[in-house]
Amino acid sequence: MKNIFNKISDKVYSLKISYRITFIYTMFFLVILLFINIIVSSLTNVIILGMMKNELINQRNYVFAQLQQYNTFGGSVINLKNLLLSLNREDKYIYSNIKYQKNDYYWTYKNMTIKIPLEKNLNSINVYRLEDGTTFLYLNSKYEKGDLKINLQLIKDITELNNFYTVLRMILFITSIISLITSIFLGKILTKSILTPIKNITNTSKDITVKNLDKRITLPENDDEITELINVINTMIERLEISFKNQSKFISDASHELRTPLSVINGYIDILDSWGKDNKEILDESIVTIKDEVMNMTNLIERLLFIAREDNKKIQLNLDKINVKELIDKISKDTKLIDKNKHNFIIKNEIEYFIYADKKLILQLIRIILENSIKYTEAGGEIKIYTYLESENRIAIVIEDTGIGIPKEDIPNLFNRFYRVDESRAKKTGGTGLGLSIAKSIVDMHNGNIFIESELGKGTKTTIILTKKRELE
C-alpha cells in the first residue's frame, strides 16, 4: 500500500506545476464534497428515521394509556376487542395492527404476509423487509396489568423513505459530478491566474542576456509573494548589470593602464634600435624610463592580482594580535627614509593599542594612504599620523595632510576602481587609481570603516577604524 502511495506521489510530482495545482485543488474539493455528501445523507437519515421511530413509540404509549384506562374501569372481552380495533389506524404516516391473541403471530398487509413473532425483540424498534422490497419499522411491546396481558405490535412502512434516500443519493452523486467538473474547470482558471506572472518571469528571463541586462520583469498589480519574487529577481539582475558594467570598465581601464607603459617602453626600444644605442645620454634615459615603467607595470599587476583574489574570496586573513604603536612607528620610519625629508611628519603615537588583524594587509593599507598623502602634498608640507580610542572596542588610525585636497563631489567615488580625481594630476604624480579601492577592500575584510574628509587647497584627512576584539575568526 505504501509503495502504491509513493508511486502515485512520484507520478503527481513529475507533472507540470499547472497540472499539479489543478490536481491538488480538485482532490481537495472532492474530499470536501464527499464529506458534505456523507454529512447530508447521514443527518437526513438520522433525523427522518428518528422522527418515524418516535411516532411508533408515541403510538405505543397512547395505546398503553387507553388500556390503563380500560383496566381501571373494567370491561368485557368484547369491549376489549372493540377498543383495540378502534386504536388501529392506517394513514400515510403510520400503519398499526394491534395483536391481542397470544397465538396470533402473523397478519397481512396489502395482501402480503407479515411474519413477525409478537414476542420477538420486545421494546426495540427493528427493520423488516418483504420479498418485493417493502420495508417496515416494527415495535413489539407487552402490556401486563393484573389479569390483562396483551402483546402489542406496531409497524411503520418506510418504503417511501428508502425511495427518497435512493433519489437523494442520485441527486448528490449527479451534483458531485457536476461540481467536480466545475472544480476542474475553475482549477485550471485559478492555476492559469497563479502561473501567469511566473510565465512572464520565464519569458522575460529568456530575453535577458549580457547585451540587454537593462531589461526588467514587469511587476503585477497585486502585492503578493510573486511580486516579492519578481522584486528579488529584478534586484539580482540590477546587481548583475552593475557587476558586468564594472567588469567591462575594469578590463578597459586595466588594458589602458597596461597599454601606456608598454607604449612608452616600445617607443624607447624603437629609439634605441634606430639610433639611440650609440648615444650614451639617450641610452641612460631609456634605461631609467624603462625601469620606471616596468616598476609601474609590476605595481599595477600586483594590485590587479590582489583585486582578483579579493573578488574571488581567495584572500585568507592571518589574524594576530598587533601592537598599533609599534606598527605606526615602523611605517613612519620606513616612510621618512623613502621621502628623504621632503615633508614634515608629525607622529602622535604614545599610547599602546592592540588590534586583531592581518599585519601584512594593515601595513599595505596604511602605506597606500601615506603614499597618497606624499604624492599630493607639496614639499615642506605637513603629514600627521595619530591614533585614538574611537569606542570601547574600536581603534582609530588617522592620517592627515596639508596637500592639495579633493573636491567634495569626487569624495564618494574615491574608492571606485581606476577612479581619478583629475587625469592631469594623475599623469603628474603617477598611480593607477586602484590604491584606495584596495584600501577599502582591506578595511572591509576586517569589518572596519574608512572615512575621507577633504577640502580643496587645504588638505585631506583619512580615518581608519579597526576592531580590538578577535571577532573576525
N, C-alpha and C positions, 0 to 999 in steps of 0.2 A: 504494500500500500504506500509506504514511504517512497519507494523507488518510482512508483507511478506519479505521485505528487511532485517529486523532484523533476521528472521528465516533463510534466506539464509546465512547471515553473520555468524550466530552461527554455521550453518552446515559446512561452509567453515573452520572456526577456530577450529572446532572439528576434522578436518582431520589431518593426519600426516604432518609434515613440508614439506616433499618431495612433497606430493600431493598439498599442499597449494602453494608452489613456482611454480609448474607446472601450476596449475590453474590460478594463478595471471598472470604469464608470458603469457599464452595462451590468456587470456581475454584482456590483454594489446595489444598483437599482433593483435587480432581480431578487436579491436576498431580502431587501426591504419589502418588495411586492409579495413575496411568498410569506413573509412574516405577517403582513397585513391580512392576506387571504386566510391564513390559519386562524388569526385572532377573530376575524369577522365570522368565519364558519363556526368556530368553537363557541363564541359568545352567543351567536344566533341559536345554536343547538341547545346550549345550557339554559338560555332564557326561556325559549318556547317550550322545551321539554319540561322544564321546571314548572311552568305555568300549568301544563297538562297534568303533571303529577299532583300538583296542588288541588286541581279540580277533582281528581279521584279521591284524595284524602278528605276534602271538604264534603263531597257526596257521601262518603262512608260515615263521617261524623254526623251528618244530617240524619242518615238512616238510623244510626245508633241512638240519636236523640229521640226519634219517633218511637223506637222500640222501648226506650226507657219510659216514655210516657204511657205506652200501651201496657207495659208490665206493671206500672204503678196503679193504673185504674182497673186492671184486669180485663179479660176478654176471651172469647171463644176462639177455637182453631180457625173457624170460618172467617171470623173478623181479622185474625192474624194474616190469613192468606190475602184477604182483600186489601189490608194495609200494605203488605209487601208488594202486591201488584200495583197499587196506586203510587208506590215510590219509584217503580220502574219508569224510565223516560228515555226517549230517543230523539236526539237533535244533532245539529252539526258540530256541537262541542263534545258531547259525551253520550255513549250508549251504555246503559247499565242493565244487568239482569241479576236479580237477587234470588239466590237459591236457598231454600229453607228446608228441603227434604234431604236427609243425611246421605242417602244413596244416589241422589240425582246429581251425577258428576258432569254430565255433558249436556250441551244445548246448541241450538243452531242460530247462525247469523247470516242473513242473506243467502239462505239455502246451503250454507257451509257449516260443517260440524265443528264446534269449538270443544276441544278435548283438553280442558284444563281442570285437573282434580281440585276440589274445593279446599282440601286440607294442605295443598302444596304452597310453599313459600308464604306462610301467613305473615300479614302486616308488612310486606315488602312489595314494591312496585317492580314488575318484570315485563319483559317483551315476549310476545307470542306471534309467530308468523304462520299463515296458512299457505297451502300449496300454490295458490295463484298470486302470492306476493303480498296479500293483505296483511297488515301489521297492526298489532294491538299492544296497548299497555294494559296490564291487569293487576288488580289488587285483591288478594284474598284476606278476609278478616273473619273472626269468630266472635259471636256475641253470646255471652252466658250470664244469665241473671236468674237465679232460683231454678225453677223447672224449665225456664225458657232457654233453649240452646239453638242458635241459628248460625249456619255457615253463609257468609255474605261474599259474593264475587262481583266486582265492578270492572268494566272494561272500557277502553278508550281507543277508538280507531285512529291510528296515526299514519295511515297510508298516504293521505294528502300531504302530511308533513314530510314524509320521505320524498315524495314527488317534488315538494318545494325545495328540499335540500339538493336534489338532483339538478333542478333548474338553477339554483343558486350557485352550485359548483360550476355548472356550464357557463354561467354569466361571468363568474370570477375567472375562469380559465380563458374565455374569449377576451375579457378585459385585460388580463395579464399579457396575452399575446400581443394585443394592440399596444399596450403600454411598453412592452419590451421592444417592439419595432420602433415605437416613438422614441424610446430612450436611446436606441442605437443611432437614430437619425439626429437627435439632439446632441448625443455624444460626439458625433462627427463634427457638428457645427461648433460645439464647445472646444473640441480639440483643434479645429482649424483656427478659431479665435485665439487660443492659447499659443499655438505654434507659429502664427503669422509673424510676430516680432522675431522669433528665432530664425525663421526662414529669411527674414530681411537681414538679420545679422550674418547668416551664411552667404547670401548673395553679395552683400556689401564687402564682406571679408574676402571673397573670391576676387573682387575688383581691386582690392588694395594691394599694391606692390611697392617695391622700393622707390619706383618713379613717381607714385602718387600717394604718398603717405599723408597728404593733407586731407584726404577724404575721410569722413566720419559717418558712423551709423546714425540714422535718424532716430531720435527719441520718440517713443509713443506718448500719447496724451496721458495715459494712466501712470500714476506714480506707484509702481509695484516692484516686485523682485526682478522682473525682466528689465525694467528701466534702470534699476541699480546695476544689473549685469552689463547693460549697454554702456552706462557711465564708466564702469571699470574698464571695459574693452576700449572705449574711446580714450580714456586716460592712458592706457597702456600704449595705444597707437601713437598718442601725442608724445609719450616718452621715447618711443622708437624713432619717431620723426626727428626729435631733438637730438637723439643719440646718433642717427645717421648723418644729420647735418653737421654735428660736431666732429664725427669721424671723417667726413669728407673735407671739412675745413682743416682738421688736424693733419690729414695726409697732404693736402695742398700746401699748408704752412710749413710742414716738415720738409716737403720737397723743395719749397722755395728757400728755406734756411740752409739746406744742404747744397742747393744749386749755387748759391752766392759764393761760398768759399771754394767750391770746385771750379767755378768760373775764374776766380782770382788766381788759383793755383795753375789752372790751364793757361791763363794769359801769361804768367811769368815763365812757364815752361816754354811757351812759344817764343818769348823774347830770348830766353837762354838758347833755345835751339837755333834761332836765326842769327843773332849777333852778340847777345849779352854775355855768353860764357867767356869771351875774351876781354870783357870789361869788368875789372875787379869790383868797381863800385856797384854796377848793376848786379853782378853775381852775389855780392854780400846782401844787397837789398832784397834780392829774390829769395835767398835762403831764409832771411829773417821773416819775410812776409809769409812764405810757405809754411815755416814752423808755426807762426801765429795762427794761420788758417787751419792747420792740422790740429792745433790745440783747441781752437774753436769748434771744429768738427767733432773732436773727441768728447768735448764737454757736452755738445748737443746730443751726440749719440748716447752718452751715459744717461742724460736726462730723459731722452726718449725711451730708453730701456727701463728706467725707473717708472715712468708713467705706464708703460705697457704692463709691467709686473704688478703695479698697483691696481690697474684696471682689471686684471685677471685674478686679483686677490692672492697673488703668489708671494707677497712680501710677508715674512714671518717676523713678528716682533720678538726681540730678545730682551725681555723686561728685566731690569735690575734696579737696585736702589742707587740713585745718583745724587751726589753732593752738588747742588746747583752752584754754590760759591766756587768750588774747585773748577767746575766746568766753565763758568764765566771767566775766571782768571786765566785758564788755559787758552780759551778762544781769544781773549783780549790780547794776550801776549803774542800769539801767532799773528793776529791781525796787524798789530803795531809793527812787527818785523816786516810784513809784506807791504804795509802802507808807507814805510820809511819816513815816518814823522810828518807826513803831509797834512794830517788832520790832528785836531786836539781831542784825545779820548778822555772822557770823564767816567770813571768806574766807581759806582756806589754799591758795594757788594760785601758789606761787613758781616751780615747775619748769615748763618748756615741754614739753608733749607734743603730738604730731601724730597725727591720725587721718584716714582716708579715709572721708568720709561726705557726705550731703546736708546742707549747712549750714542751710538753711531748716527742714528736718524736725528736726534736732538742737536747734535753737533752740526749736521748738514743744514738743519732748519735755521739755526742762529747764524751760520755763515752766510746763508742766502740773504737774510735780512741785512747783515753787516755789509756784504758786497754791494747791495743796492745803495745803502747809505754812503759808502765810499764813492761809488760811481757818480751819484747825483748831488754830492756836497763839494763845493769848491775847496781848493787847497786852503788850509788855515781855518776851515770850518770846524764846528764842534759836533762830536758824536758822543751821546751819553748812553751808558748801559747800567741799568739798576734793576733790583728785584724787590718785591714786597709780598706780604701775605694778603692775597685777594679775598680769601674767606678761610674758614677753619681748615678746609681740606684742599685748597687750591692756591697755587703759587703763580704770581705774575712776573714775567720777564719782559722788560721794556727796553726798546732801542729807539732812541730819539736823536734826530739830526737837525742841522740848520741849513739843509740843502735847498734845492730849487722848488721843492714842493710838487704837489699833484693837484690838478683841477678837481673840484668836488664831483663834477659829473662823471669823471673817469674812475673814481674810487670803487663803485660797485662792480666794475669789470676787471679790476686788477688781478683777480685770482683765475680769470679765464686763460686757457692755454693760448700762447703766442700773442696775447694782448699787449700792445704797446701804447703808452700814452701819446707819444709823438715819434713818428718814424725818423725824423731828422735827428733827435737826440739819441735815438737807439743806434743810428749809424755812428754817431759821435762817440758813444760810450760802449758800444758793443752789446752783447746779450742776445738771448734767444726768445725772451718772453715766456719762458717756462718756469723760471725760478719761483715766483710767488705761487704759481699753480702747484708746484711740488711742495712748497712750504705748507700750503693749505691741506694737502693730502696727508702730510706727516702729522699735522695737528689733529686732523680728523681721526687718523688711526689711533691716536692716544686719547680720544674722546675729549679733546680740549677745544679752545676757541682762539681765534686770531682776529684782531681789530686793527684797522689802519685809519689814523686821523692825519689830515694834511691840509696845509693852506699854501696856496701858490706864492712862492717867493719867501716863505718863512720857514719851511721845513716839514718833516714828516715824523710821526710818532707811531711805532708799531708795538702792540701789546700782545704777548703770547700767554695764554692761561693754560696751565697743566695741573693735573691732579697729584696730590701727595700720596693717595692710597693705592694699594695694589689691587685695583678693581678691573684691570684690563685682562687678567689671566683667565 
